[in-house]
């Protein structure tokens, strides 16, 4: 009986050392490759922002996944008792396009005509 408990504790310690080594060495090592996966990803970090939609009757919760660069939203529909979700938007593609250069023109900001003259 004591021998069986001893071997179970030895096996548990080996498993704990392997998982500790996998976490310390980074993604895609030891357990991730042994399981046949392409690597174990860490959980994402989220920022959740409450908001309102113009013309809407319910509030919205915007969720930003800072690890993967995704934006999503959720709202609760009281009448149907359902949670409505927005498909995630890839923020890197949104910011990749950019706003473009500022428009040039001959117009001067109000109150700036007499400055410096």
C-alpha positions as CSV (number, residue, x, y, z in Angstrom):
1,X,0.0,0.0,0.0
2,X,2.8,2.4,0.9
3,X,4.7,1.6,-2.2
4,X,1.6,2.3,-4.4
5,X,1.2,5.7,-2.8
6,X,4.9,6.5,-3.2
7,X,4.8,5.7,-6.9
8,X,1.6,7.8,-7.3
9,X,3.4,10.8,-5.7
10,X,6.4,10.3,-7.9
11,X,4.3,10.3,-11.0
12,X,2.4,13.4,-9.8
13,X,5.7,15.2,-9.2
14,X,7.0,14.3,-12.7
15,X,3.8,15.6,-14.2
16,X,4.1,18.9,-12.2
17,X,7.8,19.3,-13.3
18,X,6.8,18.8,-17.0
19,X,4.0,21.4,-16.8
20,X,6.3,23.8,-15.0
21,X,9.0,23.4,-17.7
22,X,6.4,23.9,-20.4
23,X,5.2,27.2,-18.8
24,X,8.7,28.5,-18.2
25,X,10.0,27.8,-21.7
26,X,7.1,29.5,-23.6
27,X,4.4,28.5,-26.0
28,X,4.4,25.5,-28.3
29,X,6.7,23.3,-26.2
30,X,6.5,20.0,-24.3
31,X,2.7,19.5,-23.7
32,X,1.5,21.5,-26.7
33,X,3.6,19.4,-29.1
34,X,2.9,16.1,-27.3
35,X,-0.8,16.7,-27.6
36,X,-0.4,17.2,-31.4
37,X,-1.5,20.9,-31.2
38,X,0.3,23.8,-32.9
39,X,1.0,25.3,-29.5
40,X,-0.9,26.3,-26.5
41,X,-2.1,29.9,-26.5
42,X,-2.5,31.9,-23.3
43,X,-5.9,33.3,-22.5
44,X,-6.7,36.6,-23.9
45,X,-6.9,39.9,-22.0
46,X,-10.2,41.7,-22.3
47,X,-11.3,45.3,-21.8
48,X,-15.1,45.6,-21.4
49,X,-16.8,48.9,-21.9
50,X,-20.5,49.6,-21.2
51,X,-22.2,51.9,-23.7
52,X,-25.4,53.0,-25.3
53,X,-26.5,52.9,-28.9
54,X,-28.3,55.9,-30.4
55,X,-31.9,54.9,-31.2
56,X,-31.6,51.7,-29.3
57,X,-33.6,50.7,-26.2
58,X,-30.9,48.5,-24.5
59,X,-27.4,49.0,-23.4
60,X,-24.3,47.4,-25.1
61,X,-21.2,46.0,-23.7
62,X,-18.2,46.4,-26.0
63,X,-15.4,43.9,-25.6
64,X,-11.8,44.5,-26.8
65,X,-9.5,41.5,-26.9
66,X,-6.2,43.1,-26.4
67,X,-4.2,39.9,-27.0
68,X,-5.6,39.2,-30.4
69,X,-6.8,42.7,-31.5
70,X,-10.5,42.0,-31.8
71,X,-13.5,44.1,-31.0
72,X,-16.9,42.6,-30.3
73,X,-20.2,43.7,-28.6
74,X,-23.1,42.1,-26.7
75,X,-26.5,43.2,-25.7
76,X,-29.4,41.5,-23.9
77,X,-32.8,41.5,-25.4
78,X,-35.4,41.5,-22.6
79,X,-38.4,40.7,-24.8
80,X,-36.8,37.6,-26.3
81,X,-34.6,36.8,-23.3
82,X,-31.7,36.4,-25.6
83,X,-28.1,37.6,-25.7
84,X,-27.3,39.2,-29.0
85,X,-23.7,39.2,-30.1
86,X,-21.8,41.1,-32.8
87,X,-19.2,39.1,-34.8
88,X,-15.7,40.2,-33.9
89,X,-13.9,42.8,-35.9
90,X,-10.2,42.5,-36.6
91,X,-8.8,45.9,-35.3
92,X,-5.4,45.4,-37.1
93,X,-7.2,45.5,-40.4
94,X,-9.2,48.6,-39.4
95,X,-6.1,50.5,-38.3
96,X,-4.1,49.2,-41.2
97,X,-6.0,51.4,-43.7
98,X,-5.7,54.5,-41.6
99,X,-7.4,57.8,-42.1
100,X,-5.2,59.0,-44.9
101,X,-3.6,62.5,-45.1
102,X,-5.4,65.5,-43.8
103,X,-7.3,67.4,-46.5
104,X,-5.6,70.6,-47.8
105,X,-7.5,73.7,-48.6
106,X,-7.5,77.5,-48.6
107,X,-9.9,77.8,-45.7
108,X,-8.6,79.1,-42.4
109,X,-9.9,78.2,-39.0
110,X,-12.3,80.8,-37.5
111,X,-10.5,83.5,-35.6
112,X,-7.1,82.7,-37.1
113,X,-7.1,85.3,-40.0
114,X,-5.7,88.1,-37.9
115,X,-3.1,86.1,-36.0
116,X,0.5,87.0,-36.8
117,X,-0.3,89.9,-39.1
